[in-house]
Amino acid sequence: MTLNRAWTAVGLASAVLAGSIHLVGAARGATGPSIDPANFTTKIDNPLFPLKPRATFTEHVAQDMAEVLSTNETITVPFGTFTGCLLTKEFSPLDKKVVEHKWYAPGIGFVKSVMVQGGSETSELVKVTGF
């Protein structure tokens, strides 16, 4: 079942304070709310929404953004070959000359980065330690 409703941060906090969401198990040290979908709202009344997807944001310092190019890439790096990878285009409005493509493998995370505009840097996953 898909719910076409959304919580705003303010709405979620208000619901907790109003008693619509009960923190089940809080007395026993458990975490996480028990959310009743009947209390969801279809109206987002937060003036900051919709949020733009960003990797980082510090005004005038870092405003990295990403766009999904593919969700089913196969990529080979020194560590191995990965399928079903996410490919993103990453950029910043503060430095419009630089664009990177980055691949993320399921269960691994970042595996490769190639600067496609503004340079020629490449980063690849070589090994993983600590498993």
C-alpha positions, 0 to 999 in steps of 0.5 A: 500500500502506498500512502500519498501523504506527507509529514512536514518536520513541523507537522511531525513535531506538532503531531507528537506534541498533540499526542497523534504519534506515541513513542511506543516503548520509550519507557523501555528504552526503545526508539522510533515512533508508532505512526498512525497513517490516519493522521497524515496530511496531504498539505505541506505547509512548511515554506521551506518545501519543496526541498531541493536534493543536495549533497551539502549546503552551506550558503556561499561555501558549499552547495553540492547537488546531484542528479540521478542519471541511471539506477542500473549501471554496471561498473568495473573498478580495481576492487571488482565489477558491480551491477545495479549501480546508481550513477549520478551527475554531481555539480555545484552552482558555486563552481559551474565549471566542474561536473563529476559522474559518480557510481554507487554500488548496492551494499558497498557505496561509492565505487568510482568518480570521473570528472567529466567537466572542469578537470580530469580526475578519477577516483576508484575503489581499490580495496575494502578493509575491516570486514 
